[in-house]
Amino acid sequence: MKDMDMETMQEKSISGPLQDKTLKSEPFPVSIRIKHLNVHIRDQHILKDIDLTLPEKSIICVIGPSGCGKSTFLKTLNRMHDETPEVKITGSVFVDGEDIYSNHVNVIDIRKKMGLLAQRPCPLPMSIFDNVAYGPRIHGLKKRKALNQTVIQYLQFVGLWEEVKGRIRTPATRLSIGQQQRLCLARGLAVEPEFILGDEATSALDPISTKKIEELFLKLKEKYTIIMVTHTLRQAKRIADHVVFMYMGKIIESGPTEEFFNNPKKQLTKDYLLGSFS
């Protein structure tokens, strides 16, 4: 009996207070596991008991009608609600086995893991160069040569270097909307996140710029997990590996893209895909 107690104590010590102890088997490597997540804003219950696992190194599209909680859900993944006192969050979000809502977590480290691409590009009021260099500078990269290499590397990565190399010191706001969105992506990647969060990241772009961003995402999933909110079912079909359908703050259904669109399990999902409501 004493030996068994000792083994139990050792297991508890190894697992630690922050490790996700749910050993549920999944058909894919898990990057994020969400358990009993609830979000209240004032007296409104926005997200309702969310339980979800998301695969790593893939594109996950979150779909659903307007006002169903998609953007709120995305913001819970990098603790963007922290500065809003009227928001109350309960439950757990495990990233790399660590609950990001634990009191022991460094919020700055969590946000560094999560690169956010907003609906409309938000370049900083500075030059193209300084936009990309901004994050690395904050995290301690000071040497000019290293900064130059970093800026060039990520501008090349998003296909923007050849378009801007002759005006790298000019204001970023002079770029086209599509170029600004790729610049914001380069800025986010420059701090070396693990995840890319996209909140309708292409909805303000023209078809050519949208195609460029989608092609970048398809390339980036080799290294990153990409979680993006989209209102466009065609976009989810084109690029998603995994789809999550939300309705009125709940996860109705999720699964691999082909299975989700070709063989939905819930009647509400079928109705949404048929356009019965939007």
Residue frames as qw, qx, qy, qz and C-alpha x, y, z in Angstrom:
[[0.000, 0.886, 0.464, 0.000, 0.00, 0.00, 0.00],
 [0.310, -0.791, 0.111, 0.516, 2.85, 2.36, 0.87],
 [0.421, -0.114, 0.599, 0.672, 4.56, 1.58, -2.47],
 [0.214, 0.635, 0.653, 0.353, 1.36, 2.43, -4.35],
 [0.144, -0.934, -0.245, 0.217, 1.03, 5.72, -2.48],
 [0.404, -0.569, 0.338, 0.632, 4.63, 6.59, -3.34],
 [0.372, 0.204, 0.679, 0.599, 4.02, 5.86, -7.03],
 [0.073, 0.827, 0.541, 0.133, 0.91, 8.06, -7.00],
 [0.273, -0.870, -0.015, 0.411, 2.87, 10.90, -5.39],
 [0.437, -0.296, 0.515, 0.676, 5.63, 10.58, -7.97],
 [0.293, 0.494, 0.679, 0.458, 3.11, 10.70, -10.85],
 [0.061, -0.931, -0.354, 0.061, 1.55, 13.86, -9.42],
 [0.389, -0.712, 0.201, 0.548, 4.97, 15.43, -9.03],
 [0.425, -0.027, 0.621, 0.658, 5.94, 14.65, -12.64],
 [0.208, 0.662, 0.638, 0.334, 2.69, 15.87, -14.17],
 [0.190, -0.054, -0.122, 0.973, 2.76, 19.18, -12.31],
 [0.212, 0.532, 0.557, -0.601, -0.17, 21.57, -11.78],
 [0.307, 0.585, -0.159, -0.733, -0.24, 22.95, -15.33],
 [0.005, -0.181, 0.885, 0.428, -0.05, 19.82, -17.44],
 [0.704, 0.049, -0.188, -0.683, -3.14, 18.66, -19.31],
 [0.352, -0.224, 0.886, -0.204, -3.96, 15.36, -17.62],
 [0.786, 0.366, 0.249, -0.433, -6.60, 14.45, -20.20],
 [0.280, -0.357, 0.806, 0.379, -5.13, 11.57, -22.17],
 [0.704, 0.490, 0.363, -0.364, -7.96, 11.35, -24.64],
 [0.536, -0.044, 0.656, 0.529, -6.87, 9.64, -27.83],
 [0.404, 0.738, 0.043, -0.538, -7.18, 11.76, -30.97],
 [0.844, 0.370, 0.324, 0.214, -6.67, 10.80, -34.63],
 [0.466, 0.744, -0.068, 0.474, -4.18, 13.67, -34.96],
 [0.517, -0.075, -0.384, 0.761, -1.32, 15.28, -32.99],
 [0.186, -0.876, -0.444, -0.022, -2.97, 17.89, -30.74],
 [0.372, 0.377, -0.144, 0.836, -1.68, 21.47, -30.54],
 [0.246, -0.249, 0.291, -0.891, -4.45, 23.00, -28.39],
 [0.333, -0.367, -0.868, -0.022, -6.91, 21.30, -26.06],
 [0.248, -0.318, 0.110, -0.908, -9.82, 23.35, -24.69],
 [0.337, -0.298, -0.882, 0.143, -11.88, 22.15, -21.73],
 [0.223, -0.726, -0.619, 0.199, -15.11, 23.65, -20.37],
 [0.261, -0.013, 0.045, 0.964, -14.32, 27.14, -21.69],
 [0.007, -0.808, -0.590, -0.014, -16.95, 29.74, -20.87],
 [0.269, 0.067, 0.003, 0.961, -16.82, 33.46, -21.60],
 [0.052, -0.812, -0.569, 0.122, -19.22, 36.02, -20.14],
 [0.239, 0.230, 0.052, 0.942, -19.21, 39.68, -21.19],
 [0.359, -0.205, 0.221, -0.884, -21.17, 41.58, -18.57],
 [0.636, 0.021, 0.589, -0.499, -24.44, 39.61, -18.33],
 [0.785, 0.442, -0.220, -0.375, -24.12, 37.89, -21.72],
 [0.750, -0.261, 0.597, 0.113, -22.93, 34.28, -22.00],
 [0.404, 0.704, -0.386, -0.439, -20.84, 34.42, -25.20],
 [0.475, 0.334, -0.809, -0.093, -18.96, 31.10, -25.28],
 [0.778, -0.302, 0.178, -0.522, -20.74, 28.14, -23.72],
 [0.795, -0.304, 0.521, -0.065, -18.83, 25.18, -22.31],
 [0.614, 0.661, -0.393, -0.177, -16.41, 24.76, -25.21],
 [0.731, -0.344, 0.573, 0.136, -14.62, 21.40, -25.41],
 [0.696, 0.709, -0.083, -0.082, -12.35, 21.12, -28.42],
 [0.669, -0.399, 0.426, 0.460, -9.06, 19.72, -29.62],
 [0.469, 0.844, -0.118, -0.232, -7.17, 21.28, -32.52],
 [0.929, 0.110, 0.120, 0.333, -4.53, 19.55, -34.68],
 [0.351, -0.714, 0.256, 0.549, -1.02, 20.89, -34.97],
 [0.179, -0.353, 0.604, 0.692, 0.68, 22.16, -38.15],
 [0.187, 0.468, 0.807, 0.307, -2.54, 22.51, -40.08],
 [0.150, -0.165, -0.111, -0.968, -5.08, 25.15, -41.11],
 [0.036, -0.461, -0.845, 0.269, -8.18, 25.21, -38.93],
 [0.126, -0.310, -0.280, -0.900, -11.09, 27.31, -40.18],
 [0.050, 0.368, 0.731, -0.572, -13.69, 28.46, -37.67],
 [0.137, -0.264, -0.533, -0.792, -17.02, 29.10, -39.39],
 [0.095, -0.546, -0.772, 0.311, -20.51, 30.12, -38.34],
 [0.080, 0.824, 0.418, 0.374, -23.02, 32.97, -38.63],
 [0.146, 0.543, -0.225, 0.796, -22.23, 36.51, -37.48],
 [0.441, -0.541, 0.249, -0.671, -22.39, 36.98, -33.73],
 [0.921, -0.177, -0.319, -0.138, -21.91, 33.32, -32.85],
 [0.659, -0.715, 0.224, 0.066, -18.68, 33.94, -30.87],
 [0.879, 0.336, -0.021, 0.337, -15.96, 33.18, -33.43],
 [0.306, 0.715, -0.262, 0.572, -13.85, 36.29, -32.79],
 [0.557, -0.675, 0.291, -0.386, -14.34, 36.02, -29.04],
 [0.984, -0.119, 0.112, 0.075, -13.13, 32.42, -29.24],
 [0.709, 0.505, -0.143, 0.470, -10.03, 33.46, -31.18],
 [0.022, -0.778, 0.288, -0.558, -9.18, 36.14, -28.60],
 [0.801, -0.537, 0.186, -0.188, -9.29, 33.60, -25.77],
 [0.953, 0.134, -0.051, 0.267, -6.36, 31.77, -27.37],
 [0.555, 0.320, -0.231, 0.732, -3.89, 34.59, -26.71],
 [0.360, -0.566, -0.526, 0.523, -5.61, 36.17, -23.69],
 [0.149, 0.350, 0.234, 0.895, -6.63, 39.31, -25.55],
 [0.407, -0.708, -0.445, -0.369, -9.54, 39.72, -23.12],
 [0.602, -0.268, -0.478, 0.581, -7.24, 40.33, -20.15],
 [0.166, 0.001, -0.109, 0.980, -7.46, 44.10, -20.43],
 [0.401, -0.351, -0.370, -0.761, -11.28, 44.09, -20.49],
 [0.131, -0.157, 0.756, -0.621, -12.58, 43.92, -16.89],
 [0.685, 0.083, 0.191, -0.698, -16.18, 43.14, -17.89],
 [0.755, 0.258, -0.554, -0.237, -15.06, 39.84, -19.46],
 [0.612, -0.437, 0.601, -0.273, -15.12, 36.75, -17.24],
 [0.662, 0.371, -0.618, -0.204, -13.45, 33.55, -18.44],
 [0.680, -0.377, 0.580, -0.242, -13.61, 30.11, -16.85],
 [0.958, 0.273, 0.088, -0.019, -12.25, 26.78, -18.03],
 [0.569, -0.518, 0.481, 0.421, -8.89, 25.75, -19.46],
 [0.677, 0.716, -0.143, -0.088, -6.96, 26.24, -22.68],
 [0.760, -0.418, 0.399, 0.298, -3.97, 23.90, -22.85],
 [0.557, 0.795, -0.242, -0.005, -1.16, 24.94, -25.18],
 [0.476, 0.488, -0.677, 0.277, 1.90, 22.68, -25.21],
 [0.618, -0.251, -0.714, 0.209, 0.38, 20.92, -22.18],
 [0.230, -0.155, -0.430, 0.859, 0.17, 24.15, -20.18],
 [0.003, -0.783, -0.622, 0.006, -3.07, 25.86, -19.17],
 [0.315, 0.371, 0.066, 0.871, -2.66, 29.44, -20.41],
 [0.368, -0.696, -0.170, -0.593, -5.29, 30.61, -17.89],
 [0.753, -0.381, -0.404, 0.354, -3.33, 29.34, -14.91],
 [0.253, -0.966, 0.008, 0.043, -2.11, 32.00, -12.47],
 [0.674, -0.482, 0.365, 0.424, 1.45, 30.72, -12.96],
 [0.673, 0.446, 0.406, 0.428, 1.61, 31.52, -16.69],
 [0.222, -0.438, 0.146, 0.859, 3.61, 34.38, -18.16],
 [0.503, 0.713, 0.409, -0.266, 1.08, 36.16, -20.41],
 [0.171, 0.799, -0.391, -0.424, 3.83, 37.79, -22.49],
 [0.218, -0.290, 0.898, 0.247, 5.20, 34.36, -23.37],
 [0.478, 0.428, 0.757, -0.125, 1.72, 33.15, -24.34],
 [0.401, 0.837, 0.136, -0.347, 1.14, 36.11, -26.65],
 [0.021, -0.656, 0.635, 0.407, 4.56, 35.63, -28.21],
 [0.381, 0.011, 0.913, 0.146, 3.42, 32.14, -29.25],
 [0.367, 0.636, 0.676, -0.064, 0.30, 33.55, -30.93],
 [0.152, -0.120, 0.322, 0.927, 0.77, 35.73, -34.02],
 [0.306, 0.626, 0.611, -0.374, -2.45, 37.66, -34.68],
 [0.128, 0.080, 0.521, 0.840, -3.57, 38.78, -38.14],
 [0.261, 0.431, 0.494, -0.709, -6.57, 41.09, -37.87],
 [0.517, 0.633, 0.575, -0.024, -9.45, 41.60, -40.28],
 [0.365, 0.919, 0.005, 0.149, -8.03, 44.90, -41.48],
 [0.739, 0.172, -0.241, 0.605, -4.26, 45.35, -41.70],
 [0.353, -0.932, -0.081, 0.005, -2.88, 47.53, -38.90],
 [0.692, 0.332, -0.209, 0.606, 0.64, 48.62, -39.83],
 [0.466, -0.639, -0.259, 0.555, 2.41, 50.56, -37.12],
 [0.231, 0.969, 0.085, -0.008, 2.92, 54.30, -37.83],
 [0.386, -0.683, 0.505, 0.360, 6.53, 53.80, -38.86],
 [0.320, 0.550, -0.621, -0.458, 8.59, 52.56, -41.78],
 [0.902, 0.135, -0.331, -0.241, 8.25, 49.17, -43.49],
 [0.526, 0.339, -0.678, 0.384, 11.58, 48.14, -41.96],
 [0.128, -0.287, 0.601, -0.735, 10.64, 49.23, -38.43],
 [0.795, -0.117, -0.022, -0.595, 7.31, 47.40, -38.60],
 [0.905, 0.096, -0.415, -0.001, 9.06, 44.06, -39.04],
 [0.456, 0.325, -0.582, 0.589, 11.91, 44.93, -36.67],
 [0.417, -0.569, 0.134, -0.696, 9.54, 46.09, -33.92],
 [0.914, -0.333, -0.076, -0.219, 8.90, 42.69, -32.30],
 [0.853, 0.124, -0.290, 0.415, 12.48, 41.38, -32.45],
 [0.175, 0.544, -0.309, 0.760, 13.70, 44.65, -30.88],
 [0.616, -0.545, 0.106, -0.558, 11.24, 44.29, -27.99],
 [0.974, -0.222, -0.012, -0.034, 12.49, 40.74, -27.41],
 [0.616, -0.663, 0.298, 0.303, 16.13, 41.85, -27.25],
 [0.743, 0.281, 0.336, 0.506, 17.50, 41.75, -30.80],
 [0.111, -0.905, -0.029, 0.411, 19.61, 44.92, -31.05],
 [0.438, -0.345, 0.527, 0.642, 22.46, 44.31, -33.50],
 [0.405, 0.588, -0.129, -0.688, 21.91, 46.09, -36.79],
 [0.225, 0.320, -0.830, -0.398, 23.15, 43.24, -38.98],
 [0.069, 0.182, 0.967, -0.163, 20.92, 40.68, -37.27],
 [0.337, 0.551, 0.429, -0.632, 17.92, 43.03, -37.51],
 [0.347, 0.525, -0.420, -0.654, 18.56, 43.63, -41.21],
 [0.146, 0.140, -0.954, -0.223, 18.75, 39.90, -41.87],
 [0.179, 0.339, 0.840, -0.384, 15.55, 39.27, -39.89],
 [0.377, 0.583, 0.154, -0.703, 13.60, 41.97, -41.73],
 [0.342, 0.439, -0.626, -0.546, 14.74, 40.77, -45.15],
 [0.002, -0.029, 1.000, -0.004, 14.08, 37.11, -44.27],
 [0.239, 0.442, 0.772, -0.389, 10.46, 37.66, -43.27],
 [0.389, 0.612, -0.056, -0.686, 9.67, 40.11, -46.04],
 [0.249, 0.328, -0.814, -0.410, 10.96, 37.48, -48.46],
 [0.114, 0.113, 0.968, -0.194, 8.93, 34.83, -46.68],
 [0.346, 0.589, 0.574, -0.452, 5.66, 36.70, -47.31],
 [0.523, 0.451, 0.545, 0.476, 6.64, 37.58, -50.88],
 [0.010, 0.967, 0.236, -0.094, 6.99, 41.28, -50.21],
 [0.546, -0.535, 0.229, 0.602, 10.73, 41.92, -50.40],
 [0.428, 0.177, 0.529, 0.711, 11.01, 42.35, -54.17],
 [0.031, 0.791, 0.508, 0.340, 8.06, 44.77, -54.09],
 [0.308, -0.942, -0.120, -0.053, 9.43, 47.04, -51.34],
 [0.802, -0.230, -0.020, 0.552, 13.23, 46.67, -51.21],
 [0.388, 0.398, 0.118, 0.823, 13.74, 50.07, -52.86],
 [0.245, -0.600, -0.029, -0.761, 11.58, 51.88, -50.27],
 [0.627, -0.248, -0.702, 0.230, 12.16, 49.94, -47.09],
 [0.274, -0.198, -0.436, 0.834, 12.47, 53.15, -45.03],
 [0.252, -0.256, -0.263, -0.896, 9.23, 54.71, -46.29],
 [0.488, -0.099, 0.492, -0.714, 6.02, 54.69, -44.20],
 [0.168, 0.096, 0.979, 0.058, 4.20, 51.36, -44.19],
 [0.369, 0.570, 0.523, -0.515, 0.90, 53.17, -44.64],
 [0.309, 0.585, -0.366, -0.654, 1.86, 53.93, -48.26],
 [0.085, -0.087, 0.964, 0.235, 1.56, 50.25, -49.15],
 [0.541, -0.170, -0.494, -0.659, -1.59, 48.85, -50.73],
 [0.734, -0.364, 0.246, -0.518, -4.08, 47.09, -48.42],
 [0.984, 0.084, -0.157, -0.016, -2.93, 43.68, -49.64],
 [0.559, 0.465, -0.455, 0.514, 0.72, 44.60, -49.12],
 [0.285, -0.559, 0.404, -0.666, -0.07, 45.94, -45.66],
 [0.905, -0.253, 0.094, -0.330, -1.66, 42.63, -44.69],
 [0.903, 0.214, -0.265, 0.261, 1.40, 40.70, -45.83],
 [0.214, 0.583, -0.439, 0.649, 3.58, 43.18, -43.92],
 [0.597, -0.489, 0.297, -0.562, 1.53, 42.54, -40.78],
 [0.995, -0.037, -0.076, -0.053, 2.01, 38.82, -41.32],
 [0.659, 0.431, -0.375, 0.489, 5.77, 39.34, -41.65],
 [0.152, -0.609, 0.389, -0.674, 5.74, 41.43, -38.47],
 [0.831, -0.352, 0.167, -0.397, 3.93, 38.64, -36.61],
 [0.969, 0.136, -0.164, 0.128, 6.24, 35.92, -37.89],
 [0.382, 0.673, -0.413, 0.480, 9.36, 37.88, -36.98],
 [0.402, -0.564, 0.523, -0.498, 8.87, 37.08, -33.28],
 [0.322, 0.201, -0.923, -0.054, 8.79, 33.36, -34.15],
 [0.656, -0.156, 0.330, -0.661, 5.34, 32.33, -32.88],
 [0.259, -0.031, 0.965, 0.036, 3.99, 28.78, -32.84],
 [0.277, 0.589, 0.757, -0.060, 0.50, 29.75, -33.96],
 [0.002, -0.052, -0.272, -0.961, -1.04, 32.18, -36.41],
 [0.172, 0.561, 0.717, -0.375, -4.49, 33.49, -35.50],
 [0.054, 0.100, 0.446, 0.888, -6.40, 35.05, -38.38],
 [0.225, 0.520, 0.619, -0.544, -9.62, 36.97, -37.70],
 [0.548, 0.747, 0.374, -0.042, -11.18, 37.15, -41.17],
 [0.455, -0.537, 0.302, 0.643, -7.71, 38.03, -42.38],
 [0.275, 0.056, 0.629, 0.725, -8.68, 38.24, -46.06],
 [0.176, 0.699, 0.686, -0.099, -12.17, 39.76, -45.88],
 [0.049, 0.883, 0.056, -0.464, -10.93, 43.30, -46.65],
 [0.287, -0.438, 0.618, 0.586, -8.69, 42.20, -49.53],
 [0.618, 0.482, -0.279, -0.556, -9.20, 41.97, -53.26],
 [0.987, 0.080, 0.058, -0.130, -9.22, 38.48, -54.87],
 [0.674, 0.545, -0.396, 0.304, -5.56, 38.64, -55.96],
 [0.066, -0.587, 0.582, -0.559, -4.35, 39.65, -52.48],
 [0.818, -0.247, 0.290, -0.430, -6.63, 37.03, -50.92],
 [0.950, 0.260, -0.173, 0.022, -5.08, 34.36, -53.10],
 [0.410, 0.594, -0.526, 0.450, -1.57, 35.44, -52.05],
 [0.401, -0.485, 0.532, -0.567, -2.47, 35.23, -48.35],
 [0.941, -0.047, 0.150, -0.300, -4.09, 31.82, -48.82],
 [0.818, 0.425, -0.338, 0.189, -1.02, 30.55, -50.67],
 [0.088, 0.602, -0.584, 0.538, 1.14, 31.83, -47.80],
 [0.687, -0.342, 0.401, -0.500, -1.01, 30.01, -45.25],
 [0.979, 0.159, -0.067, -0.105, -0.71, 26.76, -47.21],
 [0.596, 0.520, -0.463, 0.400, 3.06, 27.20, -47.14],
 [0.148, -0.583, 0.496, -0.626, 3.19, 28.26, -43.48],
 [0.861, -0.310, 0.079, -0.396, 1.28, 25.26, -42.14],
 [0.823, 0.242, -0.458, 0.235, 4.43, 23.18, -42.58],
 [0.378, 0.233, -0.528, 0.724, 5.79, 25.07, -39.56],
 [0.203, -0.086, 0.387, -0.895, 2.82, 26.69, -37.82],
 [0.052, 0.501, 0.859, -0.087, -0.68, 25.87, -36.64],
 [0.077, -0.097, -0.195, -0.973, -3.03, 28.37, -38.30],
 [0.032, 0.538, 0.800, -0.263, -6.43, 29.07, -36.76],
 [0.008, 0.012, -0.222, -0.975, -8.56, 31.43, -38.80],
 [0.347, 0.530, 0.591, -0.499, -12.09, 32.75, -38.60],
 [0.005, -0.060, 0.582, 0.811, -13.79, 32.98, -41.98],
 [0.546, 0.362, 0.361, -0.663, -17.28, 33.77, -43.24],
 [0.557, 0.499, -0.442, -0.496, -16.50, 32.20, -46.60],
 [0.897, -0.074, 0.415, -0.134, -17.31, 28.52, -46.91],
 [0.796, 0.587, -0.105, 0.106, -15.45, 28.40, -50.24],
 [0.125, 0.774, -0.544, 0.298, -12.31, 29.58, -48.50],
 [0.637, -0.405, 0.593, -0.278, -12.63, 26.91, -45.83],
 [0.938, 0.253, 0.228, -0.061, -13.05, 24.27, -48.54],
 [0.591, 0.742, -0.269, 0.162, -9.99, 25.57, -50.41],
 [0.283, 0.643, -0.565, 0.432, -7.44, 25.75, -47.63],
 [0.587, -0.517, 0.415, -0.464, -8.67, 24.17, -44.38],
 [0.345, 0.190, -0.918, 0.052, -7.46, 20.84, -43.07],
 [0.209, -0.372, -0.830, 0.359, -9.93, 20.98, -40.19],
 [0.197, -0.472, -0.270, -0.815, -13.21, 22.88, -39.76],
 [0.112, -0.291, -0.738, 0.598, -14.96, 24.04, -36.59],
 [0.180, -0.530, -0.503, -0.659, -18.61, 25.11, -36.83],
 [0.099, -0.187, -0.591, 0.778, -19.91, 27.46, -34.13],
 [0.247, -0.535, -0.518, -0.620, -23.48, 28.53, -33.48],
 [0.493, -0.745, -0.125, -0.431, -24.78, 30.72, -30.63],
 [0.269, -0.749, 0.519, -0.312, -21.59, 30.33, -28.62],
 [0.825, -0.225, 0.508, -0.101, -21.37, 26.55, -28.90],
 [0.040, 0.401, -0.821, -0.405, -19.26, 24.15, -30.94],
 [0.826, 0.188, 0.109, -0.520, -21.81, 22.25, -33.01],
 [0.963, 0.169, 0.171, 0.119, -19.40, 20.10, -35.01],
 [0.014, 0.831, -0.506, -0.231, -15.74, 19.88, -35.96],
 [0.876, -0.013, 0.465, 0.129, -13.64, 17.56, -38.06],
 [0.425, -0.167, 0.566, 0.687, -11.45, 17.07, -41.13],
 [0.258, 0.387, -0.148, -0.873, -12.54, 19.31, -44.00],
 [0.330, 0.062, -0.779, -0.531, -13.57, 16.63, -46.48],
 [0.216, -0.324, -0.907, 0.158, -15.59, 14.74, -43.89],
 [0.045, 0.424, 0.427, -0.797, -17.13, 17.93, -42.52],
 [0.338, 0.360, -0.214, -0.843, -18.42, 19.16, -45.89],
 [0.433, 0.118, -0.765, -0.461, -19.28, 15.80, -47.44],
 [0.577, -0.307, -0.755, -0.051, -20.70, 14.00, -44.44],
 [0.159, -0.414, 0.374, -0.814, -21.81, 16.42, -41.69],
 [0.265, -0.173, -0.925, 0.210, -23.21, 14.63, -38.66],
 [0.041, 0.444, 0.575, -0.686, -25.47, 17.28, -37.13],
 [0.279, 0.705, 0.623, 0.191, -28.65, 18.58, -38.75],
 [0.085, -0.932, -0.080, 0.342, -27.74, 22.16, -37.80],
 [0.353, -0.464, 0.548, 0.600, -24.47, 21.79, -39.71],
 [0.367, 0.323, 0.770, 0.411, -26.32, 20.46, -42.75],
 [0.121, 0.880, 0.456, -0.058, -28.74, 23.39, -42.63],
 [0.200, -0.834, 0.168, 0.486, -25.90, 25.91, -42.41],
 [0.375, -0.245, 0.680, 0.581, -23.99, 24.36, -45.30],
 [0.280, 0.517, 0.746, 0.313, -27.18, 24.40, -47.40],
 [0.085, 0.217, 0.112, 0.966, -27.58, 28.12, -46.72],
 [0.315, -0.640, -0.687, -0.140, -30.73, 27.81, -44.62],
 [0.309, -0.939, -0.122, 0.086, -29.35, 30.56, -42.36],
 [0.652, 0.404, -0.144, 0.626, -26.24, 32.77, -42.30]]
